[in-house]
Amino acid sequence: MTPRFLKALFATALPCLASCGGACELDVAKADISLLCAALHDYAFDHAGVYPLALAQLREQQPDGHAYLEHSTGIFKDPWKRPYIYIAPGPIQPLQVISLGSDGRIGGRGDAADRSN
């Protein structure tokens, strides 16, 4: 299977899983973050190591006709309907994609715990 096929599969399947509730939401957040990071790395690979300024750029059609997240309905929001936080890598910081968990605040335990790559 190609990475683009897997991205399309995850992007269409994950919104269905997001409705399972409870602890499943944590798994959905982890899977979303993995998918977003893979797409971000693909983007950077194709753009001479430069990462996008915003996650929304992953949906934009490229000159060859593809988008990095073509079937990404809802992928930019975590299971609690808040946008994922994206921090592009820099000289002293790594790439970060973060969900603040069910409470939307830094820190927390259980389903309120933050999730990141």
Beta strands, then each sheet from edge to edge (+ up, - down):
strand 1: 85-87
strand 2: 96-99
strand 3: 115-116
sheet 1: 1+ 2- 3+
end
